Amino acid sequence: MNSALQTNTDLVSIRLKTLIDLAKSIAMLKLRRHQIQAGQNGEYVSRFKGRGMEFDETRIYQPGDDIRSIDWRVTARSDKTHTKVYREERERPVFISVDYRPAMAFATRGVFKSVQAAKIAGLLAWSAQANGDRIGGQIFNEHGCQEIKPKGGKHAVLHFLNALVKPDCSNDVNVSLERVLTRLIQHTRPGSLVYVISDFRGLTDTAELHLSKLGRHCEVVLIHIYDPLESQLPTKGRFRFTDAIRDIIVDSSDKQRLAKYQQRFQQQQLHLQTLSKKWRMTLLQCSTNDDPLEVIR
């Protein structure tokens, strides 16, 4: 393939080789870990949001035990109060949700938002594998949503990367952020580490409610992908934008329009920051011309 053509292709679509090569960057990637615990296969323990644990045994209830862990069936059979005992999972499920909707196929600088999202997802997948965690995912576009059950090992990462390159989404004409987040709640386990990589278009009140439910039991990281043009329009000239169906002409001499445009983006940023703080989530901002490794370092 001609090198110039290959370079241009890499700007608008993601290749499997590109995602595989990201494994070389993991040695430089030092994600923050909360409550490091030596001797585990999974390198960290969940700091909140549900147990992140597996059932171990049942024993006689002791003062101070969580009443929510009472085993009522055993209690009824024995006439003595018993409680369930849990042990920490040796591997933590890491679930990566990636937005491939049409609005993500856009950029004026750097790479398409969808390509940037795929690169970040690839880095996170390799990092999870390096830390001994199970990697799963959710990839959605205008046609549907593909879920990948968390599994461990390099094979699981490669399966996820292949899905990023060629997603197998079922036909669904009613794809929305609300429905995608509903499915995400259904497929994630309490204590999971969940990344949602998106431009968050269509973040309705219902979608926000779903995010809040997810945040109660999982550690959630929101990664907002945007193009520099979405944050600020050029200040000089007339510009034509098209999605191959509709055309829009932007005249930068209309200062009032420019101010309103920039204000809408700032309001979206502030809204995401407010929601993240309210629900104890982490929010990362990533432009299409940012280095994805630096964004999540």
C-alpha positions in Angstrom: 0.0 0.0 0.0 1.2 3.5 -0.8 2.6 5.1 2.4 0.7 8.3 1.9 -2.6 6.5 1.2 -2.0 4.3 4.3 -1.4 7.4 6.4 -4.6 9.0 5.2 -6.5 5.7 5.9 -5.1 5.6 9.4 -6.7 9.0 10.1 -10.2 7.8 9.3 -10.2 4.1 10.2 -8.4 1.8 12.7 -6.2 -1.1 11.7 -5.7 -4.2 13.8 -1.9 -3.8 13.5 -2.2 -0.3 15.0 -4.0 -1.7 18.0 -1.7 -4.6 18.4 1.4 -2.3 18.3 -0.1 -0.3 21.2 1.0 -3.2 23.5 4.6 -1.7 23.2 3.4 1.5 25.0 2.0 -0.3 28.1 5.4 -0.2 29.8 5.1 3.6 29.8 1.5 3.6 31.0 1.1 3.9 34.7 -2.6 4.1 35.5 -3.4 5.3 39.0 -4.3 2.4 41.2 -6.4 2.7 44.3 -5.4 0.6 47.3 -2.7 -1.6 45.9 -2.6 -5.1 47.3 0.4 -7.4 46.7 0.0 -11.0 45.9 -3.1 -10.7 43.8 -3.4 -11.6 40.2 -5.5 -8.5 39.7 -3.3 -5.6 40.8 -5.9 -3.6 42.6 -8.9 -3.9 44.8 -12.1 -2.0 44.3 -12.3 1.0 46.7 -16.1 1.3 46.6 -19.2 0.5 44.4 -20.3 -2.9 45.5 -18.2 -5.9 46.7 -16.2 -6.8 43.7 -16.1 -10.2 45.5 -17.2 -13.8 45.1 -19.2 -15.9 47.6 -16.9 -18.0 49.8 -18.9 -19.6 52.6 -21.7 -19.2 55.2 -21.1 -18.9 58.9 -22.9 -18.0 62.1 -23.8 -14.3 62.2 -21.4 -12.2 64.3 -22.0 -8.7 65.8 -20.9 -6.1 63.2 -21.7 -8.2 60.2 -23.6 -6.5 57.4 -27.2 -7.5 57.7 -27.5 -7.3 53.9 -25.3 -10.4 53.8 -27.6 -12.6 56.0 -28.3 -15.9 54.4 -32.0 -16.2 55.0 -32.4 -19.7 53.6 -29.7 -21.2 55.9 -31.1 -19.1 58.8 -34.6 -20.5 58.3 -33.3 -24.1 58.2 -31.1 -23.9 61.2 -33.0 -21.5 63.4 -29.7 -19.6 63.8 -28.7 -16.5 62.0 -26.1 -17.1 59.3 -24.3 -14.6 57.1 -22.6 -15.0 53.8 -18.8 -14.5 53.6 -17.2 -13.1 50.5 -13.7 -13.1 49.3 -12.1 -10.6 46.9 -12.0 -11.5 43.3 -8.5 -12.4 42.1 -9.2 -10.8 38.8 -11.2 -7.6 38.3 -13.5 -7.3 35.3 -12.6 -4.3 33.1 -15.4 -3.3 30.7 -14.7 -0.8 27.9 -17.7 0.8 26.1 -16.8 2.4 22.8 -19.0 4.8 20.8 -18.9 4.2 17.0 -22.0 6.2 16.1 -21.9 8.4 12.9 -21.0 11.6 14.8 -17.7 9.9 15.9 -16.6 9.6 12.2 -15.5 13.2 12.2 -12.4 15.3 12.7 -10.8 18.5 11.4 -7.4 17.8 13.1 -5.7 14.7 14.1 -7.7 11.5 13.6 -11.4 10.7 13.5 -13.1 10.6 16.9 -13.8 7.0 16.3 -10.1 6.2 15.7 -9.1 8.1 18.8 -11.7 6.1 20.8 -10.4 2.8 19.4 -6.8 3.7 20.3 -7.7 4.6 23.9 -9.8 1.4 24.2 -6.8 -0.6 22.9 -4.4 1.0 25.4 -6.8 0.2 28.2 -7.3 -3.4 27.1 -3.5 -4.0 27.0 -3.1 -2.3 30.3 -5.8 -4.5 31.9 -4.2 -7.6 30.5 -0.8 -6.6 31.9 -2.4 -6.2 35.3 -3.9 -9.6 35.2 -7.5 -8.4 34.8 -10.3 -9.7 32.7 -11.2 -7.6 29.7 -14.6 -7.2 28.1 -16.4 -4.6 26.1 -19.3 -3.0 24.4 -19.1 -1.5 21.0 -22.1 0.3 19.5 -22.9 2.2 16.4 -26.1 3.2 14.5 -26.9 -0.4 13.7 -26.7 -2.0 17.1 -24.5 -3.0 20.0 -22.0 -5.8 20.5 -21.1 -7.1 24.0 -17.9 -9.0 24.7 -17.9 -11.0 27.9 -14.9 -10.3 30.2 -12.1 -12.9 29.9 -8.5 -13.1 30.8 -5.4 -13.4 28.8 -3.9 -12.1 25.6 -6.5 -14.0 23.5 -9.3 -12.0 25.1 -7.5 -8.7 24.3 -7.1 -9.8 20.6 -10.7 -10.8 20.5 -11.7 -7.3 21.7 -9.3 -5.6 19.3 -10.7 -7.5 16.4 -14.2 -6.3 17.4 -12.9 -2.7 17.4 -11.7 -3.1 13.8 -14.8 -5.1 12.6 -17.7 -4.7 15.1 -20.4 -7.3 14.8 -23.4 -5.2 15.8 -26.9 -6.6 15.5 -29.5 -4.7 13.5 -31.4 -2.3 15.8 -32.9 0.9 14.3 -33.5 2.3 17.8 -29.9 2.6 19.0 -29.5 5.4 21.5 -27.2 6.2 24.4 -30.1 5.4 26.7 -30.5 1.9 25.4 -26.7 1.3 25.2 -26.3 2.3 28.9 -29.2 0.0 29.8 -27.4 -2.9 28.2 -24.2 -1.8 30.0 -25.9 -2.0 33.4 -27.2 -5.5 32.5 -23.8 -6.9 31.5 -21.5 -5.4 34.1 -20.9 -7.0 37.5 -20.7 -5.0 40.8 -17.1 -4.0 41.5 -16.1 -3.8 37.8 -14.0 -1.0 36.4 -16.0 0.5 33.5 -14.7 2.9 30.8 -17.2 4.8 28.6 -15.5 6.3 25.6 -17.8 8.7 23.6 -18.6 12.2 22.5 -21.7 11.8 24.7 -24.2 13.2 22.2 -27.7 12.3 23.2 -27.0 12.3 26.9 -30.6 12.7 28.0 -31.9 12.7 31.6 -32.7 9.0 31.2 -29.2 8.3 30.0 -27.8 10.2 33.0 -30.0 8.1 35.3 -28.6 4.9 33.8 -25.0 6.3 34.3 -25.8 7.1 38.0 -27.1 3.5 38.5 -23.9 2.1 37.0 -21.8 4.3 39.2 -23.4 3.0 42.4 -21.9 -0.4 41.9 -18.9 0.0 39.6 -15.9 2.3 39.3 -16.7 4.4 36.2 -14.4 6.5 34.0 -15.9 8.7 31.3 -13.7 9.6 28.4 -15.0 12.5 26.4 -13.8 12.5 22.8 -14.1 15.8 20.9 -12.7 17.7 17.9 -11.1 21.1 18.4 -13.6 22.6 16.0 -16.4 21.5 18.4 -14.8 23.6 21.1 -14.2 26.7 19.1 -15.0 27.7 15.5 -12.4 29.6 13.3 -12.6 33.3 13.8 -12.0 34.3 10.2 -13.5 33.2 6.9 -16.5 31.2 5.6 -16.4 27.4 6.0 -18.5 24.6 4.5 -19.2 21.4 6.4 -21.0 18.3 5.1 -21.9 14.8 6.2 -22.4 13.9 2.5 -26.1 14.5 2.9 -26.5 18.1 4.2 -24.3 21.1 3.9 -23.7 23.9 6.4 -22.0 27.2 5.8 -20.4 28.9 8.8 -19.6 32.6 8.5 -17.1 33.6 11.2 -18.1 37.2 10.9 -21.3 36.3 12.8 -19.8 36.9 16.2 -23.0 36.2 18.1 -23.3 32.8 16.5 -19.7 32.0 17.3 -20.2 32.9 20.9 -23.3 30.8 21.2 -21.6 27.8 19.6 -18.6 28.0 22.0 -21.0 28.5 25.0 -22.8 25.3 24.1 -19.6 23.3 24.2 -18.5 24.8 27.5 -21.9 24.0 29.0 -21.5 20.4 27.9 -18.1 20.2 29.4 -19.3 21.7 32.7 -22.3 19.4 32.7 -20.1 16.3 32.4 -17.8 17.6 35.1 -20.8 18.2 37.4 -22.3 14.8 36.8 -18.9 13.0 37.3 -18.3 14.8 40.6 -21.8 14.1 41.8 -21.6 10.4 41.1 -17.9 10.0 42.0 -16.8 9.2 38.5 -13.6 10.1 36.8 -13.8 12.3 33.7 -11.1 12.6 31.1 -11.1 14.9 28.1 -9.5 13.8 24.8 -9.2 15.9 21.6 -8.8 14.2 18.2 -5.2 15.6 18.0 -4.2 14.6 21.6 -1.7 11.7 22.3 -4.1 9.0 23.7 -1.2 7.6 25.8 -0.8 11.0 27.5 -4.5 11.4 28.1 -4.8 8.2 30.2 -1.3 8.1 31.7 
